[in-house]
């Protein structure tokens, strides 16, 4: 424990004391090490630069637009948030809004409100259940759901569900949650629609008894969450980065890039 604290102390001194804009430094972005196609392609810590996913491609364009060097690293989502909170990274994506995250990071705002126009993209959370479970969803409450609801570890939807009065079990992977659902150990599973749909389509025979419940549980906008101390030190630069996230998505080059992922 002592060694761990010493290492953390040294790391914090290094990352806080070295300016992220010196010639030796880059704007350090961390993101989830699980795939979310076509936004993030492939799993693990490595990045396939020939096809990393739409969001990584977007930030490569943003880096060009603002004239900076961006460095990308992949890690578990909880660790991504920890890295930003402790100054070991300058930003993380895809981050939906959560008050706890706003204590150490900053989202793009306009007139004191979140600015969805400078978000990365919007996606829906939906419930999944077994066909034979009798679980229902009317848009406000689940019916016939005696067991906990599954979510991914550290996802913001977990807190939303707890506030709705549900018992929640968090797992590290989509597969873990789907396996628990298939085995009847949870009543339903709340997940980002594009992520779960990809796995269900990829492994149809394995999860043939799992269905999507309508309507969506909620829709969330996902942002680049930037380290608060970075924004305080370089407020204009942070705004330039968020502005570029919006502006690049309106260019022909971005549209062509997205098209290649959707072919």
C-alpha positions, -999 to 999 in steps of 0.1 A, spaced: 0 0 0 28 24 9 46 17 -24 14 23 -43 9 57 -26 44 67 -34 40 57 -70 8 77 -73 23 107 -56 53 107 -81 29 102 -110 7 131 -100 37 154 -95 50 146 -130 16 150 -148 6 181 -130 39 199 -131 47 193 -168 27 215 -191 6 195 -216 15 220 -243 53 218 -243 70 203 -273 75 170 -254 39 167 -243 7 159 -261 -31 161 -253 -36 127 -237 -70 111 -244 -81 78 -229 -110 56 -239 -127 23 -232 -109 -9 -242 -141 -26 -252 -155 -23 -288 -184 -2 -296 -186 -5 -334 -185 16 -355 -175 42 -329 -147 21 -314 -134 -9 -333 -116 -38 -317 -110 -47 -280 -80 -45 -258 -53 -19 -252 -39 -20 -288 -53 4 -315 -56 -7 -351 -48 26 -368 -60 14 -402 -95 11 -387 -97 24 -351 -133 35 -352 -153 67 -361 -146 85 -328 -108 80 -329 -109 92 -366 -129 122 -355 -103 132 -329 -75 127 -354 -93 153 -375 -98 175 -344 -61 174 -336 -53 186 -371 -79 214 -369 -65 228 -336 -29 221 -345 -21 198 -316 -7 163 -311 -32 139 -295 -22 107 -278 -47 78 -274 -47 51 -248 -73 24 -241 -81 10 -207 -112 -1 -187 -137 27 -184 -134 30 -146 -96 34 -150 -102 60 -178 -122 81 -153 -96 76 -126 -68 87 -150 -87 120 -157 -96 125 -121 -59 122 -110 -44 141 -139 -29 111 -156 -49 120 -188 -62 152 -202 -95 139 -214 -117 109 -219 -145 98 -243 -173 87 -246 -186 104 -213 -222 110 -207 -230 136 -181 -228 126 -145 -225 151 -115 -197 130 -99 -176 133 -131 -182 171 -132 -163 173 -99 -130 166 -117 -138 171 -154 -156 196 -176 -182 191 -203 -188 216 -231 -215 241 -221 -233 272 -235 -249 297 -212 -243 275 -182 -260 244 -198 -246 213 -215 -241 220 -252 -251 189 -272 -240 205 -304 -205 200 -293 -210 164 -282 -195 134 -300 -228 115 -307 -261 105 -292 -272 70 -284 -300 52 -265 -299 30 -235 -324 1 -239 -335 -29 -218 -329 -64 -229 -348 -94 -215 -354 -131 -221 -383 -138 -245 -398 -163 -220 -393 -142 -189 -425 -122 -190 -405 -90 -182 -422 -59 -197 -413 -22 -201 -439 6 -206 -414 34 -208 -417 42 -171 -414 10 -152 -404 -27 -156 -431 -53 -150 -425 -88 -137 -388 -81 -129 -380 -97 -95 -343 -100 -99 -316 -72 -103 -310 -52 -134 -276 -57 -151 -254 -29 -163 -217 -24 -172 -193 -13 -145 -192 24 -138 -218 33 -165 -239 63 -156 -271 44 -162 -265 23 -131 -271 54 -109 -301 63 -129 -316 28 -123 -309 30 -86 -327 63 -84 -357 46 -101 -357 21 -72 -341 -9 -89 -314 -32 -75 -284 -31 -99 -256 -55 -105 -226 -41 -125 -203 -64 -146 -171 -56 -164 -182 -68 -199 -212 -70 -222 -208 -108 -225 -209 -112 -187 -242 -94 -186 -257 -112 -215 -247 -146 -201 -263 -137 -167 -294 -126 -186 -295 -158 -207 -291 -178 -175 -320 -160 -158 -297 -145 -130 -309 -109 -138 -344 -98 -149 -331 -74 -175 -300 -58 -188 -296 -20 -196 -270 -13 -222 -261 12 -250 -282 0 -279 -254 -1 -305 -231 -20 -283 -255 -48 -273 -270 -50 -307 -236 -57 -322 -229 -86 -299 -264 -100 -303 -261 -99 -341 -226 -114 -340 -237 -143 -317 -273 -149 -328 -274 -186 -319 -260 -181 -285 -284 -153 -275 -314 -162 -296 -337 -161 -265 -328 -124 -257 -350 -96 -271 -349 -58 -269 -376 -40 -250 -392 -8 -264 -393 22 -260 -357 32 -251 -349 37 -214 -332 70 -221 -311 88 -247 -278 103 -238 -253 126 -255 -217 115 -252 -189 141 -248 -152 146 -245 -147 151 -208 -116 173 -202 -96 175 -170 -108 205 -149 -73 218 -142 -65 218 -180 -97 238 -187 -89 263 -159 -54 268 -173 -63 268 -210 -100 277 -212 -98 290 -248 -80 259 -260 -105 236 -244 -133 256 -262 -114 253 -295 -112 215 -291 -149 212 -283 -158 236 -312 -137 214 -335 -156 183 -324 -188 201 -337 -173 217 -368 -153 187 -380 -185 166 -380 -201 190 -405 -173 186 -431 -173 165 -462 -142 147 -452 -158 135 -420 -189 123 -439 -167 103 -463 -149 87 -434 -181 77 -416 -194 63 -449 -164 39 -451 -174 25 -417 -210 20 -427 -204 2 -460 
